[in-house]
């Protein structure tokens, strides 16, 4: 079985790599380091299909190092020992460049095995990961490495790669292609910034489009759309992309941008992640709208219940209603700040005994200095309020809640200012 097209036409020089101009453009740091021939240990962090493995191969070739590739999902400590055994042999006279893909799957002990060798320079490590390296890579490895972040490749940069892919496979197969308008652009946009995926989509388009009587293969836009549908989705419920999307989803609602909020809702729903879409929506209604429009909480809860009742794809309808409502509602995080402040006091040990008048008991011991519970029942007083100490003595007069500047909370502020005879509450 032949290798995929993306593998067969893998770039051979730095200039052939698509995208990553912030690292590999003229005068950029990583390019200069590679050309210097003096390689530090490096961590390549970024999504799949953007050139990390390709660049490692080019670096090995450029610096005349023996390249060994391992993958963290399958490699073992024994594999590392095999790499070490090649040191100072004719196999690797100029040293070994170890490319460890998906290093986040190496446990701490496995990563520690590398330390001695990368520290003394016997092995130059290039580790790659799709996850945040500061969360998943052992600190001792990070402190001996330079992290370079690879980014999604723009559709504009992918288009030339798609064109080259059609030329390359056409030469391989001795075929001519009649490519309909819009095919290049569609494949470039549908790949979601993954160049490898775009190139392999080209191969699928060719293999599924037999030549006509004149020997020309017609590559239609419809065929490209059929083969690339949903391929732009990048989603891993346990990875960074998951947390990035739900973070952007809530921040867009908080920022009162309904269009962006709907975009991220759509991405969650297309990935089938209904629970995350519902949970963050409920959190946002309580945390970010809150007391500015407290009626929103049961409304959003009803929408979430309806979504879970009908399931996907119909769940998109009540959720879209609720997302737009949350995004366009007035905002207040006063309750959020208040409960956080209260929890901070509790966690710091600032509690103290509950005031006598609030305790759930109605008797006094012989040592009680003041007899009687002396609780004042608020409903027995005008306007159902009476001044009384509710907080423990250690927190007496502490203020956690401050009225927000929205209409609803200001109405409550004015009401209680009148009842309590205060100018400011």
C-alpha positions, 0 to 999 in steps of 0.5 A, a space after each residue: 500500500 502506498 503512503 498517503 499523498 501528504 507523505 509522498 509530497 512532504 516538503 524537503 526544505 524550510 521554504 516548502 513548508 506552508 504557513 508558520 511564517 512567524 517562526 520560519 520566515 526570513 529573519 525569524 527565530 526558529 529559522 535562524 536557529 536551524 540555519 546556525 546548525 547549533 540546535 537547542 532542545 525544542 518543544 513544538 506545540 500546536 495542532 496536527 497537520 501544520 508541519 511539526 513532523 515535517 520540520 523535524 525531518 528537515 532540521 535533521 537533514 539540514 544539520 546532518 543529524 541522525 533522526 530517530 522518530 518515536 511516538 509517545 502513544 506507543 514508545 517505551 523506556 526500552 525504545 529510549 535505551 535503543 536510541 541511547 545505544 546508537 550514540 557514538 557509533 557510525 550510525 550517528 557520528 554527528 549525534 542523534 536528533 530524537 523527534 518524540 511525537 505526542 510527548 504528553 503520553 510519556 509519563 514522568 519516569 519516561 521523560 526523566 529517562 531522557 534528562 541525562 542525555 539531553 542535558 549533556 548534548 548526546 541527544 537533541 530532543 524535539 518533542 511535539 505535542 498538541 496539548 499545552 506543554 506547560 500542563 503536560 510536559 515534565 518541568 525538568 524537560 521544559 527548563 532544558 527546552 525552548 517552546 515554539 508554538 505552531 499555529 493553524 494555517 490560514 486558508 489563503 496559505 493552504 490554497 497553493 499547497 492544494 494546487 501543488 497537490 493536484 499537480 503532484 498527483 497528476 504527474 504521478 498518475 499521468 492524468 489531466 484534471 479539469 478542476 471546477 471553480 471553487 474547488 481549491 478554495 473549498 478544500 483549503 477552507 474545509 481542512 480547518 488549518 490542517 494542511 495534511 488533511 487538505 492534501 489528502 482530500 485532494 487525493 480522495 477527489 482524484 481517486 473518486 473522479 474517474 477519467 472521461 472518454 477523452 482521458 480528463 478527470 473532472 473534479 467538481 465542487 460537489 465532489 469536493 464538498 462531499 469528501 470534505 464535509 465536517 472535516 474542518 471540525 477540530 474537537 477533542 473532549 479531553 484536549 485544549 480545543 475543547 476548553 478553548 471552545 467552551 471558554 470562547 462560548 461563555 466569553 462571547 455571551 458575557 461580552 454580549 456578542 450573540 453572533 460569536 456565541 452562536 458560532 461557538 454553540 454551533 461548533 459544540 453541537 456539531 461535535 455532539 457536545 450537548 452537555 458542555 453547551 448546556 452547562 456553560 449556558 446555565 453558568 453564564 446565565 447565573 454568573 454573567 447576567 445574574 441579578 441584572 435579569 434574575 428571571 433569566 435563570 428559570 428561562 434558560 433552565 427551561 431551554 436546557 431541559 427542552 434541549 435535553 428532552 428533544 436531543 440533537 439536532 432539534 436541541 439547537 433551537 431552544 439553545 439558540 433562543 437561550 444563547 441569544 437571550 443571555 448574550 443580549 441581556 443586561 449583565 451583572 456579576 455582583 452575586 458572583 463576586 459576593 459569593 466568592 468573597 464569602 467563600 474566601 473568608 470561610 476558607 481562610 477560617 474567618 467564621 466564628 460562632 453563630 450569633 445567639 439569636 440565630 441559633 437553633 435552640 431556645 434554652 439557656 445554661 446556668 452560665 449564660 450571661 444573657 438569658 433568652 434567645 432574643 431573636 427578632 422575627 422580621 415579619 413582626 416589624 414594619 416593612 418586614 425588616 428590623 435591624 439585627 446582627 446576622 454575621 458572626 462577631 468576627 465578621 460583623 459589618 462585613 460587606 460581600 454584596 454591592 448592588 450592580 449598576 443595572 436597573 433591576 439592582 438599582 431598584 432594589 438598592 433604592 427600596 432598601 435605602 428607603 426601608 433602612 433609612 439610609 442614603 447609600 446601601 
